Structures are given as structure tokens and as C-alpha cells.
Amino acid sequence: MTRILLADDHRILREGLRRSLEALGLDVVGEAADGAQSVDLARSLRPDVVLMDVTMPVLDGVEATRRIRAAQPDVRVVMLTMHADEATMARAIRAGADGYLVKDCSTDEIAEMLTKVADGHTAVSRDVAVSMLREVHRTQSGMAEELVSKREEEVLQLIADGCSSAEVAERLFLSQKTVKNHLASIYQKLDARDRTQAVLRAVRMGIVRLG
């Protein structure tokens, strides 16, 4: 069962999330009312995932995320916020957040995100991703040529656009074996285990964009 730590300064929201997430089969092991407390509880409770509010007293969610991931790389963090602010999202991703959700999403969406992240995936909701990528691409666009080849960048962009390997091969006039080789190289360079993780890491570096 996925073990969750809730970090939000609104008690009513925390209690509502606890009930809903536990009803969906997740194990809420603790609740933090501020960022500093979330760091302490993450250390003592060792949850699989922290569901972290961005705006909190004492220590904001982004800095709390940075401290948690620095001390406990195996603990994952999903950010939860009222607004999809581009600059804040970029800061959160750079701090090590593995997921990003806005508070108007459903409890089912939150539970699905937490489960995916606990399983080692990196994900953000589509509307959040579009805004995040715009900011990250502006600040880090120069990194693409330094890390991946031009052809690998083209493959990554098509994967980010939702293309299958066969569709990538057709659009770039390559064999599917060549596309597979490019993907293997991309995974190695970005230290990614699958397409989703490769795309999100490429997003952080400004290599590809969505939308």
C-alpha cells in the first residue's frame, strides 16, 4: 500500500484529503501543517510520497521539497497548489518535485498521480505541463545541443507530442530499429527508465516542449 504524507496548512483540506485517499486504498501515515514539519515527518515516517502544498508557513513547499529530496532521495514529492504559476512550477521541478497538480483536480486524479509517482514515474497534469514547459524552455533552452543530438531531440519532441515509435519512424523516415536505438541512447543520457521519465527530464532541461 502506498504510504502518503500530507503537507498543507489548511486542516480541513488535509482531513478531507485523508478520508478520500484512504477510501481509495492509500495509507496516509501523517500530516504536516507547515514546510518545516513536513521535512521532519518525512525523515521520521519515511513515506513513499509527500503531497506538498506550495504555499505554507515557516518553510514554503518548494524549499521543503528541496530539503526532503536532498536528505532522502527515495522519498518522492507531488506538489499541490491553487494556481499553475509558471515560475513556481519551474522552481518546484528544479527542487526535485516528481509531480505537480492544481487543487481543482479530482481526488481520483490525485490518487492516480500519487500511485504513479510512488511506482517511480514522473508526471504532471496536462494543463500544468503546458505552463511549466513554457517557463523551463525559456530559461534552459541552451542545454539541448549540449546533451542530446539533433536527431535525438527530434525523436524526443515527437514522443512528447504523443507519437508511437512507428509514427516517429514514419515522420523522420527512419526504421523502427533506428528509433529504438535513439530511445536507448536518450534513456542513458537522461538517466531515464521509460518514455514518460525521459520526456519530463527533457522538459526540465528545455529540450522539448508540450502544447
Backbone bond lengths (Angstrom), bond angles and torsions (degrees), N, CA, C in turn:
res aa  C-N    CA-C-N  psi(-1)  N-CA   C-N-CA  omega(-1)  CA-C   N-CA-C  phi
1 M - - - 1.462 - - 1.533 109.54 -
2 T 1.322 116.79 133.93 1.458 121.68 -179.05 1.525 110.94 -69.52
3 R 1.337 116.04 127.03 1.468 122.43 -176.64 1.527 109.22 -97.10
4 I 1.336 116.72 123.58 1.462 122.70 -172.58 1.522 111.24 -118.43
5 L 1.332 115.81 137.45 1.459 121.90 168.69 1.521 107.64 -109.52
6 L 1.327 117.24 125.51 1.460 122.37 178.28 1.526 109.68 -94.20
7 A 1.330 117.01 130.54 1.462 121.46 178.35 1.520 109.21 -128.06
8 D 1.318 115.77 105.12 1.464 121.77 -179.31 1.524 107.83 -159.88
9 D 1.327 116.95 139.93 1.463 118.88 -177.23 1.522 113.03 -83.30
10 H 1.331 118.57 -2.61 1.464 121.80 177.63 1.534 109.43 -97.30
11 R 1.312 116.27 107.86 1.457 120.90 -174.76 1.531 112.45 -60.89
12 I 1.322 117.18 -41.39 1.465 120.35 -178.28 1.525 110.15 -62.53
13 L 1.326 116.44 -42.08 1.466 120.03 178.56 1.524 110.47 -63.70
14 R 1.327 117.22 -44.45 1.467 120.48 179.72 1.523 110.67 -59.45
15 E 1.338 115.92 -46.25 1.461 119.23 -177.53 1.525 111.56 -64.76
16 G 1.338 115.69 -39.46 1.462 119.42 177.85 1.517 111.74 -65.48
17 L 1.327 116.61 -42.15 1.467 120.54 178.23 1.528 110.99 -64.88
18 R 1.327 116.25 -41.16 1.466 119.25 179.28 1.531 110.79 -57.62
19 R 1.323 116.12 -50.18 1.462 119.31 -178.96 1.526 111.72 -60.46
20 S 1.323 115.96 -44.70 1.460 120.33 -176.67 1.523 111.49 -67.55
21 L 1.330 116.95 -44.21 1.462 120.19 -178.01 1.526 111.27 -68.85
22 E 1.328 116.74 -39.00 1.465 119.00 177.98 1.523 110.80 -66.19
23 A 1.330 117.17 -34.46 1.466 120.81 177.04 1.526 111.29 -65.47
24 L 1.331 116.42 -25.21 1.473 121.26 179.67 1.530 111.98 -93.53
25 G 1.323 116.97 7.34 1.451 120.52 173.13 1.511 116.58 97.20
26 L 1.330 118.31 7.63 1.459 121.17 177.61 1.526 109.76 -93.43
27 D 1.316 116.50 152.46 1.466 122.02 -177.75 1.528 108.98 -105.24
28 V 1.319 117.28 105.86 1.459 121.79 178.40 1.528 107.80 -84.89
29 V 1.332 116.03 108.39 1.469 120.36 -172.10 1.525 113.01 -91.55
30 G 1.352 117.52 -12.05 1.451 119.20 179.50 1.507 112.78 -175.79
31 E 1.339 115.69 167.66 1.458 122.14 179.84 1.520 109.35 -134.44
32 A 1.336 115.97 135.78 1.465 121.37 177.47 1.517 109.21 -118.29
33 A 1.337 116.42 138.27 1.460 121.00 -177.43 1.527 112.77 -98.03
34 D 1.335 116.62 -6.41 1.466 119.78 175.82 1.524 109.29 -153.37
35 G 1.340 115.95 170.70 1.454 119.44 -175.05 1.516 114.13 -64.74
36 A 1.327 116.99 -40.13 1.459 120.27 179.86 1.523 111.25 -62.90
37 Q 1.331 115.33 -41.04 1.462 119.56 179.26 1.527 110.71 -65.39
38 S 1.339 116.81 -34.96 1.467 119.45 179.24 1.527 111.03 -64.55
39 V 1.326 116.90 -36.41 1.466 120.78 177.58 1.529 109.97 -64.87
40 D 1.331 116.52 -45.42 1.466 120.94 -179.75 1.529 111.71 -64.24
41 L 1.337 116.27 -44.59 1.470 119.70 -177.97 1.519 111.63 -70.32
42 A 1.314 117.04 -33.85 1.465 119.63 176.61 1.527 109.96 -61.99
43 R 1.326 115.51 -37.27 1.470 120.22 180.00 1.527 111.06 -69.25
44 S 1.330 117.03 -42.04 1.465 119.98 -174.88 1.528 113.17 -84.06
45 L 1.333 117.35 -34.44 1.467 120.61 -175.44 1.519 113.40 -93.92
46 R 1.337 117.03 -22.82 1.461 123.30 -179.16 1.535 112.36 48.14
47 P 1.322 117.78 61.46 1.467 120.90 177.59 1.540 110.53 -70.97
48 D 1.315 115.88 165.79 1.472 119.44 173.06 1.522 110.09 -73.84
49 V 1.342 115.35 -41.41 1.462 120.91 -176.74 1.525 109.92 -140.68
50 V 1.333 115.73 140.23 1.459 121.45 170.44 1.523 108.08 -103.27
51 L 1.324 117.35 125.58 1.459 121.68 172.18 1.518 106.32 -92.16
52 M 1.330 116.12 106.52 1.465 122.72 -164.95 1.526 112.30 -110.84
53 D 1.342 116.17 120.57 1.461 120.45 171.59 1.529 108.68 -70.84
54 V 1.315 117.28 143.03 1.460 120.76 -178.63 1.524 111.31 -72.87
55 T 1.339 116.77 -47.17 1.463 121.39 -174.44 1.521 110.50 -99.14
56 M 1.335 115.51 109.00 1.461 120.40 179.77 1.527 110.20 -143.45
57 P 1.340 117.35 157.17 1.467 120.21 178.46 1.524 111.84 -74.81
58 V 1.330 115.41 168.49 1.460 125.45 177.97 1.525 111.29 69.92
59 L 1.333 115.82 -58.22 1.458 121.64 -179.56 1.523 107.35 -145.71
60 D 1.345 117.93 125.58 1.459 117.64 -177.25 1.530 110.92 -73.04
61 G 1.340 114.70 165.37 1.455 120.04 -173.82 1.514 114.37 -62.97
62 V 1.325 117.24 -33.08 1.466 120.21 -179.71 1.526 110.61 -66.82
63 E 1.330 116.66 -47.25 1.464 119.63 179.86 1.527 110.75 -67.68
64 A 1.334 116.62 -36.95 1.467 119.74 176.51 1.524 110.36 -62.07
65 T 1.321 116.36 -40.70 1.463 121.20 177.69 1.522 110.59 -61.39
66 R 1.329 116.33 -45.90 1.463 120.35 -179.79 1.525 110.70 -58.44
67 R 1.342 116.93 -43.15 1.462 120.57 -178.17 1.527 111.67 -69.21
68 I 1.323 116.13 -40.57 1.468 119.60 179.33 1.521 110.76 -63.57
69 R 1.335 117.30 -47.76 1.453 120.14 -177.49 1.517 112.42 -67.97
70 A 1.356 117.09 -31.66 1.464 120.28 178.21 1.531 111.21 -68.55
71 A 1.332 115.92 -39.63 1.464 120.40 -177.60 1.518 112.93 -85.40
72 Q 1.356 116.29 -32.05 1.465 121.28 -176.16 1.525 109.85 -136.96
73 P 1.312 118.08 81.16 1.467 121.36 -177.33 1.529 114.32 -60.26
74 D 1.342 116.17 -21.03 1.462 119.83 -179.29 1.527 112.48 -81.12
75 V 1.332 117.84 -13.95 1.468 120.57 177.35 1.527 108.45 -87.15
76 R 1.321 116.39 124.60 1.456 121.52 -177.29 1.528 109.89 -92.85
77 V 1.333 116.25 158.09 1.468 120.55 -178.22 1.528 110.56 -134.99
78 V 1.324 115.79 130.92 1.465 122.47 172.43 1.520 107.63 -115.07
79 M 1.322 116.45 124.87 1.460 121.39 179.55 1.528 110.47 -84.07
80 L 1.341 115.62 143.44 1.456 122.08 177.68 1.527 107.72 -132.12
81 T 1.328 116.81 124.72 1.460 119.40 -174.20 1.518 111.13 -144.58
82 M 1.313 116.35 162.73 1.463 121.24 178.33 1.512 111.95 -75.54
83 H 1.339 117.31 -32.01 1.460 120.71 -173.33 1.521 111.17 -131.66
84 A 1.323 116.34 143.75 1.463 121.98 178.50 1.526 109.49 -86.83
85 D 1.324 115.92 64.86 1.453 121.73 -179.94 1.527 109.85 -74.47
86 E 1.343 115.94 124.71 1.459 120.19 -172.59 1.520 113.20 -61.33
87 A 1.315 116.97 -46.91 1.468 119.95 -177.09 1.519 111.22 -64.02
88 T 1.336 117.01 -42.22 1.463 120.48 179.77 1.518 110.70 -66.17
89 M 1.331 116.98 -40.86 1.461 120.01 178.11 1.510 111.62 -60.98
90 A 1.333 116.19 -43.32 1.462 119.75 179.65 1.527 110.58 -62.09
91 R 1.348 116.75 -42.08 1.466 121.02 177.35 1.529 111.08 -61.12
92 A 1.317 116.11 -41.71 1.463 120.50 -178.38 1.523 111.40 -65.33
93 I 1.318 116.49 -43.23 1.460 120.03 179.77 1.525 110.14 -64.40
94 R 1.323 116.25 -42.10 1.466 119.28 178.75 1.530 111.37 -66.64
95 A 1.315 116.85 -28.32 1.466 120.68 178.72 1.522 111.84 -74.55
96 G 1.337 116.75 -12.89 1.454 120.37 177.22 1.509 115.80 114.44
97 A 1.336 117.86 9.18 1.465 120.24 178.50 1.531 110.25 -62.24
98 D 1.323 115.74 139.18 1.464 121.34 -178.94 1.517 112.62 -99.58
99 G 1.325 117.05 -8.25 1.452 121.07 179.83 1.515 109.98 -159.52
100 Y 1.334 116.18 160.27 1.470 119.81 -177.45 1.518 108.32 -148.20
101 L 1.342 116.53 123.99 1.461 122.86 -178.36 1.524 110.40 -131.67
102 V 1.331 115.83 149.73 1.456 120.12 171.52 1.525 108.63 -97.08
103 K 1.345 116.41 153.69 1.458 120.83 -170.64 1.525 114.72 -72.70
104 D 1.336 117.90 -7.43 1.465 118.07 177.20 1.526 112.23 -88.34
105 C 1.338 117.72 5.44 1.462 119.82 176.81 1.528 109.30 -78.65
106 S 1.320 116.69 164.50 1.458 121.01 -177.33 1.525 110.95 -80.23
107 T 1.341 114.56 161.52 1.467 119.13 176.87 1.514 110.90 -62.96
108 D 1.324 117.24 -35.64 1.471 121.05 177.22 1.521 110.52 -60.03
109 E 1.344 116.89 -40.95 1.461 120.71 178.76 1.519 110.85 -65.06
110 I 1.327 116.38 -41.07 1.459 120.19 178.63 1.526 110.29 -62.51
111 A 1.334 116.25 -46.72 1.465 120.43 -179.35 1.516 110.97 -61.96
112 E 1.320 116.68 -41.01 1.466 120.64 179.34 1.527 110.95 -63.36
113 M 1.336 115.82 -43.72 1.458 120.54 178.94 1.526 110.98 -62.27
114 L 1.335 117.19 -46.01 1.458 120.77 -179.00 1.526 111.51 -61.19
115 T 1.328 116.33 -40.56 1.471 120.57 179.20 1.515 111.41 -65.82
116 K 1.323 116.92 -42.83 1.468 120.61 179.20 1.523 110.89 -62.95
117 V 1.313 115.63 -45.37 1.462 119.82 -178.46 1.532 110.23 -65.44
118 A 1.324 117.32 -39.51 1.462 120.91 178.03 1.520 111.41 -61.91
119 D 1.330 116.35 -29.93 1.469 121.78 179.54 1.526 112.31 -82.59
120 G 1.322 116.54 2.52 1.452 119.71 175.47 1.506 116.01 101.78
121 H 1.330 116.92 2.26 1.457 120.12 179.65 1.530 110.93 -87.97
122 T 1.315 115.25 161.06 1.459 121.85 174.86 1.516 107.47 -118.74
123 A 1.319 117.88 129.45 1.455 118.58 -174.64 1.519 111.70 -154.87
124 V 1.321 114.43 150.10 1.463 121.64 170.78 1.512 107.32 -136.21
125 S 1.324 116.23 155.54 1.453 119.06 176.61 1.527 109.24 -67.44
126 R 1.311 117.03 154.07 1.456 121.60 -172.51 1.528 113.14 -58.32
127 D 1.340 117.13 -45.39 1.456 119.08 -177.72 1.526 111.88 -65.83
128 V 1.323 115.91 -35.61 1.454 119.89 176.65 1.524 110.34 -68.51
129 A 1.323 116.80 -40.78 1.470 120.56 -177.83 1.518 112.04 -60.14
130 V 1.314 116.98 -41.44 1.463 120.12 -178.22 1.520 110.82 -59.86
131 S 1.332 117.04 -45.90 1.457 120.58 179.55 1.518 111.80 -68.28
132 M 1.325 116.42 -42.00 1.453 120.74 -178.89 1.520 111.78 -62.71
133 L 1.304 116.18 -44.30 1.458 120.21 -177.19 1.514 111.56 -63.47
134 R 1.305 116.27 -36.12 1.464 120.16 -179.63 1.529 110.37 -59.76
135 E 1.338 116.09 -43.97 1.462 120.49 -179.53 1.520 111.83 -71.49
136 V 1.336 116.35 -46.07 1.456 119.67 -177.26 1.525 111.17 -64.29
137 H 1.324 115.97 -38.92 1.464 119.31 -179.77 1.527 110.49 -63.85
138 R 1.324 117.54 -38.54 1.462 120.68 -179.73 1.525 111.22 -62.35
139 T 1.340 116.55 -39.20 1.461 119.84 -172.60 1.520 114.15 -89.64
140 Q 1.343 117.17 -19.90 1.462 118.52 -173.46 1.521 113.58 -129.57
141 S 1.315 118.98 19.86 1.461 121.43 -173.91 1.515 113.00 -62.30
142 G 1.333 118.33 -23.40 1.451 120.31 -177.55 1.512 114.65 -73.63
143 M 1.337 118.35 -7.67 1.462 120.60 -174.75 1.520 113.54 -82.12
144 A 1.324 118.86 -16.23 1.464 121.80 -171.97 1.520 112.29 -59.16
145 E 1.327 116.43 -52.78 1.451 119.51 -175.08 1.527 111.92 -67.51
146 E 1.328 117.67 -24.04 1.449 121.19 -178.00 1.525 112.11 -75.75
147 L 1.335 117.92 -25.36 1.456 120.49 -172.13 1.524 113.18 -107.45
148 V 1.309 117.57 -51.16 1.463 121.00 -177.84 1.521 109.94 -117.38
149 S 1.331 115.18 158.16 1.454 119.82 178.83 1.528 110.15 -74.53
150 K 1.311 116.05 166.43 1.456 120.46 178.80 1.522 111.07 -59.67
151 R 1.332 117.07 -42.30 1.465 120.68 179.43 1.522 110.90 -65.48
152 E 1.332 117.93 -40.90 1.461 120.72 178.09 1.525 110.74 -64.55
153 E 1.329 116.48 -36.04 1.463 120.30 176.08 1.528 110.42 -62.45
154 E 1.343 116.81 -40.81 1.472 120.96 178.65 1.516 110.76 -64.63
155 V 1.337 116.44 -41.44 1.467 120.38 177.98 1.526 110.31 -63.17
156 L 1.331 116.44 -45.88 1.467 120.95 179.45 1.524 111.69 -59.85
157 Q 1.328 116.86 -42.65 1.458 120.11 -178.43 1.522 111.30 -63.49
158 L 1.339 116.71 -41.32 1.459 119.68 178.71 1.526 111.36 -67.43
159 I 1.327 117.12 -37.43 1.470 120.49 175.55 1.525 109.74 -63.37
160 A 1.340 116.48 -42.09 1.462 120.82 177.89 1.522 111.39 -62.93
161 D 1.332 116.58 -29.81 1.464 121.27 178.62 1.521 112.44 -79.62
162 G 1.337 116.69 -3.56 1.463 120.85 176.30 1.504 115.67 99.11
163 C 1.322 117.89 11.74 1.465 120.71 -178.67 1.529 111.33 -78.22
164 S 1.333 115.45 146.82 1.457 120.93 172.43 1.526 109.10 -81.08
165 S 1.327 116.80 171.47 1.469 119.92 178.34 1.519 110.92 -60.73
166 A 1.323 116.12 -39.09 1.467 120.06 179.08 1.524 111.00 -63.86
167 E 1.326 116.34 -40.69 1.466 119.89 179.36 1.521 111.45 -68.91
168 V 1.337 116.52 -36.90 1.469 119.94 176.28 1.525 109.68 -62.16
169 A 1.335 115.77 -45.50 1.463 120.41 179.72 1.529 111.24 -59.26
170 E 1.326 115.81 -43.57 1.466 120.17 -178.98 1.523 111.73 -65.34
171 R 1.325 117.76 -42.97 1.460 121.03 -176.22 1.531 112.56 -71.93
172 L 1.323 116.40 -31.53 1.462 119.88 -177.80 1.531 112.39 -100.03
173 F 1.350 116.03 3.09 1.468 121.72 179.01 1.537 110.74 58.92
174 L 1.326 114.86 47.08 1.455 121.87 178.97 1.524 109.29 -121.14
175 S 1.325 116.53 163.40 1.462 119.81 171.96 1.531 108.15 -79.64
176 Q 1.330 116.63 157.19 1.458 119.62 178.43 1.529 111.12 -64.71
177 K 1.339 116.74 -30.24 1.460 120.13 177.18 1.528 110.67 -64.69
178 T 1.337 116.30 -40.32 1.467 120.26 178.23 1.523 110.64 -64.51
179 V 1.338 116.93 -41.60 1.463 120.52 177.33 1.527 110.13 -61.52
180 K 1.331 116.06 -42.34 1.468 120.53 178.64 1.529 110.38 -60.38
181 N 1.341 116.76 -41.11 1.464 120.64 179.01 1.523 111.28 -65.45
182 H 1.339 116.18 -40.36 1.462 120.12 177.06 1.527 110.65 -61.48
183 L 1.334 116.69 -43.21 1.461 120.61 -179.91 1.525 111.18 -63.45
184 A 1.333 116.62 -40.51 1.460 120.39 178.31 1.530 110.55 -61.20
185 S 1.331 116.12 -40.94 1.461 120.88 178.15 1.516 111.06 -65.89
186 I 1.339 116.12 -41.44 1.469 121.24 179.05 1.527 110.60 -62.01
187 Y 1.350 116.25 -46.23 1.467 120.10 -179.82 1.527 110.63 -57.96
188 Q 1.329 116.08 -41.56 1.458 120.34 -178.92 1.529 111.19 -66.87
189 K 1.323 116.68 -44.86 1.464 120.73 -177.46 1.525 112.16 -67.41
190 L 1.335 115.99 -35.40 1.465 119.73 -177.69 1.529 112.55 -96.76
191 D 1.344 115.87 1.56 1.465 120.86 -178.65 1.528 110.32 53.72
192 A 1.338 115.52 50.32 1.467 122.29 -176.51 1.525 109.74 -115.33
193 R 1.328 115.31 149.60 1.457 119.62 -179.08 1.524 113.27 -98.25
194 D 1.330 117.40 -18.95 1.457 120.33 -179.30 1.522 110.30 -154.25
195 R 1.329 116.35 -179.61 1.460 121.22 -175.92 1.519 112.09 -63.34
196 T 1.321 116.39 -43.79 1.464 119.77 -178.04 1.520 110.92 -60.16
197 Q 1.316 116.14 -46.47 1.454 119.58 -179.32 1.524 111.37 -66.26
198 A 1.341 116.56 -38.71 1.466 120.30 178.71 1.525 111.11 -63.14
199 V 1.329 116.62 -43.42 1.462 120.53 -179.62 1.521 110.88 -65.39
200 L 1.335 117.46 -44.62 1.469 119.43 -179.02 1.520 111.73 -65.14
201 R 1.321 116.73 -37.60 1.467 118.50 177.94 1.527 110.89 -70.22
202 A 1.335 116.08 -35.61 1.458 119.47 176.17 1.529 110.02 -66.34
203 V 1.329 116.20 -34.60 1.455 121.97 177.18 1.527 110.51 -61.89
204 R 1.333 116.24 -46.06 1.466 121.30 -179.78 1.527 111.10 -58.70
205 M 1.337 115.62 -32.09 1.460 120.48 -176.41 1.520 112.71 -92.07
206 G 1.335 117.05 -2.84 1.448 120.32 179.32 1.516 113.56 78.62
207 I 1.334 117.64 17.85 1.469 120.92 -177.96 1.511 110.96 -77.32
208 V 1.336 116.97 -39.47 1.457 121.45 179.83 1.512 109.71 -130.29
209 R 1.311 116.55 167.69 1.457 122.47 178.04 1.523 109.76 -140.35
210 L 1.313 116.37 158.48 1.456 122.18 175.26 1.524 108.93 -109.24
211 G 1.329 114.95 163.04 1.450 119.10 174.81 1.514 112.39 90.05
